[in-house]
């Protein structure tokens, strides 16, 4: 990958320049910075050493170099620094005119500024075969001037600080665990007497009213339902077991990404230009704590869109700008609708690229700046009381909290949450893959104090008194692969396929109907009586997870690709994108 990895000047950092194989240009750069007239070298290793020396002198003198730049030169450098280090162009004159219009500059001033930056070897051209070419500034320079860039010098005005909206990122994990436990506890397992069973949304919202606003809670429920974490079968809400196992094993950042950003990125088909624009806005909001002018964000959106476009894809420039402006407005409105960002409007109910600004909320800005949220969730212990209540303090590790939510019922979900272990909660947990021996092991290993003897013996009694033959809550059956689709079609929304040809049935009446149907059709049924010890395929679970999170790999690639460095220091080349 042709980019500098850190501030340490090694031969790898010289790749920032992309020009060590161009001997004449290396000579000119070296002569300019060292006031010499060295001979041209065709030795790649020698050119690497020369550029390394140039990198050192730029690194040391970057502040002085930047201060001597004109206002127009600073604008061009600012645009590169606040983006990904480059500006794409088809025709450089047309691009400068767009910049002049968006940033309220004179075209001639920018043309002269760019010419001076070329002569000072602070900006270079990079021509691509399939995609549009771009100009870039070496990251070694951009990295060392960040604190020097003052917007009032460039725009003759300073944006007023805005406070981003805190979306309870630290309380979100306990809230989701509470939802899981509530749904498991109150989702019925039978439909005797033809009762209509479903989760009463109003009651559920009331249960959590002291912890979260109703509107916000409804948004979270809808996101998790659309994503597939919660599923609805025959008027019942259940937890998708396979997805649950996979989500618990994700990092906290990935879990938060799924909740806060997955749906938005899915709306834009995980298009790289949309993600790149999000990164730029996140970096601006995170570092400057101010709102970004929409006209500035629009230029970056346009720059990113053209960057990934193939040559000859675009029409004439005017038509391109009109099309991209419409797409950008939809992009911005979606950011506001999804509570990812707040638009500072000059006129209510109207969005103006010319006058309005935007700031990204939390935790979105932190997530996109690769802040490690796991540092906030280090607690691994909870308190188990003799009355079977479990007291959970803030910032318990999510995987532990989610597992607890399968075993215990919620009593109150607040900053300090309380769960209660009951015979029913233990029985229900078996339907979600919790093994008999796992319950005491889990509670013992994560209890702050020795597990109360009355709790230990009580749980043993609950477990030992249970046999699947006595359980009327569910049955699991398997049929031949040849008849699996027939069963699914005839009992749609009445049974749950937990893996291929394997079905979970909550209703005794439904089970009776399935048995009669199979008897008539001469379809053999296998009853899984040892569900607690059944080994489900890890690869199957992963496939189900990948199916539901169809772009998770893309999201990981994005984070891996951009690394932990802020935007503005990485240069992307065709083959690396």
C-alpha positions, 0 to 999 in steps of 0.5 A: 500500500503506497502510504506512510504508516506513521510519523517515523521516517523510514524508507517505507514512508518515502512511498508517500511521494510515489516518485522514487522511480522518476529520477529527474523529478527526485533530483529536482525535489532534492535540489529545491530543498537542499539548494544543490545541483546533484547528478541524476541517479537511476539507482532506486535505493539512492533515490529512496535515500534522497526522498527520505532526507527530503521527508526529514527536512519537510517534517522539521520545517513544515510549520515554517513552510506552511506559514509562508503560503498564500491564502489560496495555497492554504485553501488547497492544502486545507481541502486535501488535509480535511479529505484524504490527501487528494483532489480529483480532476478531469480538467484541472481548470474546471476543478479549480472553478468548482472549488472557487465557486464552492469556497467563495474564491476567485479562480485566478487566485487559486490557479496561481496558488496551485502553480506555486504549490507545484513549483514548491514541490508540495503538490504533485499530479498522479495520472491513472489509466482507468480512473480520473487523475488527481493532485496530492500533497505528500502525507509527510507534509500534511501530518505536520501542519494539522495544528497550524490550519486555522479556518479563519485565515482561509475563509475569513470567518470561524464557525461557531462551536456546536455540541453534538448530540449524545445518543447514550452510547454508554447506556445502549449496551445495557438497554439492548440486554434489557430488551433481550431479557424482556422479550425472552421473558414475556414472549409467550411459548404456547397459544392455548385457548386460542389466545393472541400472543404478542409483545405489548409494545406500549408496556415494553416502552413503559418498562424502560421509560426511566432509562430511555426516551420512548422515541429513541427506544422505538428506533432501536427496536426497529433497527434491531428488528429490521436487521434480524436480531429480533424476529417475529413469528406468528405474532411472537417476537423471539431472539435469532439464536444464530445471530445472537451467538455471532453478534456476542462474539463481535467487538463492541465497535462492530456491535455499535456500528451495526446499531448506529451505522449499518442501516444507513450504509445499507441504504447507500449500498455500502458505496465507498464514496458515501463511507469516505464522506462519512469519515471526513465529516466524522473527523471534522466533527470529532477533532474540531467540535464544530459544524461543517459547512454543507458546501464544504462537505458537498465538495468532498462528496463530489471529490469522493464520487469522482475518485471512484468513477471510471473515466468517460462515465461522467457526462458534461460537468454541469449535468454531473454537478446537478446529479450529484447535488440531488444525491448529496441532498438525499445523503444529508437528509438521510444523515438527519433522519437516522440521527447520525448528524444535526443540520444547522439551518438558516431557514426552518424546513429548508436545507441550503448547501450555500448557508447551512452546516452539519455536525455528526452526533456521538457515538457515530463520530467516535466510531468512525474515528476508530475510538476503541469503545472496549476501554469503556466496558472492562467490568467482568463481574456482577453481584448475585444476591441470596434472593436470586437477584443479579445486580449489574453495575455500569460498563459490564462487558457486553458479551457477559451482559447479553449472556446473562440476559438469556438466563435471568428476567429483567427487574429494572433496567437503568444505570444499575440494572437488576435481573432475577433468576427464576425456574422459568427464566432457566427453562426459557434459556434452553431454547436459546442454546444455553446448556445445563452445565453452563448456567452455574459455570457462568454465574460462578465465574462472573459473580463478584462474591462466592455464589450464595449456597441457596442460589446454587442449590436452587438452580441445581434443583431447577435443572434436575427437575427438568426433562424435555419430555415434561417441557411443553414449551417447545420441541425440536424436530428434524426431517429429511432434506427432500421434505424440508421445503414441504414442511416449511411451505405448509407451516409457514410462520408457525414453526422456526427453522433453526438450521436446515431441515431442523425446526423449533415448535412452540405450540403443542397443537402445531406439533400435533398438526405437523406429526399428522401431516408427516404421518399422512405423507410418510415423512419420517421425523427425528425428535431431538431430545438432547438439544442442550448437548446438540453441536450445531455447525459453527460454519452454518452459524457463520453463514447465517450471520453473513446472510443477515449482515450482507456487508459486514465484511465490507465494513471491516474492510473499511476500518482495516483499510483506513487504519487508525490514522486520521483522514488526510494522511493516506493516499489511495491508488487504483489497485489498492482501493 
